[in-house]
Amino acid sequence: MQISLTRRAVFKGKFTAPLPTSVRPPWALDEASFLDVCSRCDACVNACDEGIVVRGDGGYPQVNFRNGTCTFCGDCVTACEDKALIVPAHDAAPWDIYARISEDCLSANGITCRVCGDRCDARAIRFQLAVGGVANPTVDPAACTGCGACVQPCPTGAITITHMTEETFA
């Protein structure tokens, strides 16, 4: 039996169903197929040594980057007997997500902090000096792997991981 996340939202007092913003484990099927195939068995949750794959809304697995970083080890894919997570093809990207930095960023507000850039192995986060000595952080979506290494150490919670859209590269 598939749980309607829209119906659950109504019972929680959320009368407009938001678009799915949760991040599924790497190499997940598209959202509709994933919800149709996933049996919520927790095999991927139990297989994740980093502890970032957790039970989300409706019992479906999602990634919580506040718990750590995705190392793209593939253990969640191997554990998935439902085939909701597929074995990656050669050089297939694990997902279409990237880091986004909000205006709550300390560095963007004139306070020296570059912890996100220091944690980014892909060097997708860079700081550009602006007038007044402010270093504005920018994320290169093409370089960002979506690993989430920048999320947990951010002291203000200014970094979120979001799905790419056509406007991302515009």
N, C-alpha and C positions, 0 to 999 in steps of 0.2 A: 504494500500500500504506500503510495506516494503522499507525502505531507505537502499541503499547499502552503507555501511561505506567505502568500498574499492573505489567506484566511487567518493564519497565525498573527499577522500584523494587525488585523482588525481586532482580534481578541486582546492584543496587547495595548490597544488604544491608539494605534497608528492607522489612521483611516485612509491614508494614501500609501500605497505600497511603493517603497523606494526601489529603484533599479538595484540589481545585485551589486553590492560593493565589496562583498567578501572576496577574499583571494583563496581560490582552491589550491590544493597541493600542486606542485609542478607537474607538467605534462597531463593535466586533466582534460577531459573531453570538453566541448563547448557546454555552457551552463545547462541548457535544456537536456542534452544527452546525459550529462553528468547526473543530474537529478533523477533522470529516468533509470539509469543503470546502477547507481550507487545504492548498496543495501544498508549503509550506515553500520558496517560491521566493526569498525574501529581498527582494522588491520593496519591501515596507514598511520593512524594515530599512535598505535603501539610500536610501529617500526621506526618512528622518527626519533633518533637519538638526540637531536637538538631540542626536542620538545616544542617545536613551533607548530606542528600539525595538531590541532585540537578539535574537539566537538563544537560545531557552530550551531547556528539557528536550524532547528528541525532535526538536529542530530547529525547533520552532514558535516564532513570534515572541512576545515578551513585553516588558513595559516594565520598565526598571531605573531607578528614580528616583534612584539614587546617581549616575547620569550627568548628571542635570539635570532640567528641568521640561518638562511637556507644554504647548505653546502652543496646542493645538487647531487647528493650521493646516490639518489635513485632508490633507496630502500623502501620508500612509500610506494613507488611504482611496482617494485618486485612483490611487495606484500599484497597488492590489490588483486584479489581473485575475480572481482566483478568486472575488471577491465574498464573501470571508470577513469583510471590513470593508465595511460598507454606507454609501452616501452618506447623511448624516444628514438626517432629515426636519426640517422647520421647528422650530427651538428644541428638538430632541431632545437629551437629556443624552448625553454621550459614553460614560458608563459609570456603574456603581452602586458607586463606591468613595469612601472618605474617609480622612482621616488619623486615626491613633490614636496617642496618646502614652503611653508606658510609664512605670513608676515610676523608670526610670533617668534621667529628665529632671532636669537640673541645677536648674532653677527650683523644681521640686517638692521638691528636697532642700535648699533654702535657699541656693542659689548663684545669684546674679543672672545670668540668661540669658534673652533673649526673642527670639533670632534667628529662630525659627520664626514668631512673630507678626509680626515685621518683614517677613518675606518673603511673608507671606500677603496677596495682593492682594484676596482675597475677604473678608478680615477674619473668617475662620471660627475662628481661634485667638485666644482671649482669656485673660487672666490674672486670676484672682480672688484677692484677698488673704485669707489665713487667719490664724489666731492665730499669733503668733510671727514675723510678717513674711514668711512663705512665700507666694509667688505661685503658686498651682496653675493649670496650663494646662488649658483645656477646649477641645474642638473642637465646633463646631456642625455636625453632619453635614448639615443642610439647607442650610447656606451653603457648605460645602466642595465645591469643584469636582473634587477628586481630582487636581489638576495636579502635585502632588509637589514644589512649590517649597520646602516646609518640610523635606523629607527630607535632601537633600544637605548643607545647612549645619549640621545638628544635630551638635554636637561629641561627643555620646555615642551617636548612632545610636538614640535613644529613639523615633523616629517611624517608623511603618510605615503603609503604605497597605493597606487591607483592604476586602473586599466588605461592602456593607450587608446587614443581615438585618432581620427583623421586630423584633428586640430593639433595634436601633440607635436607633429613635425612641421606645422605651418609657420 
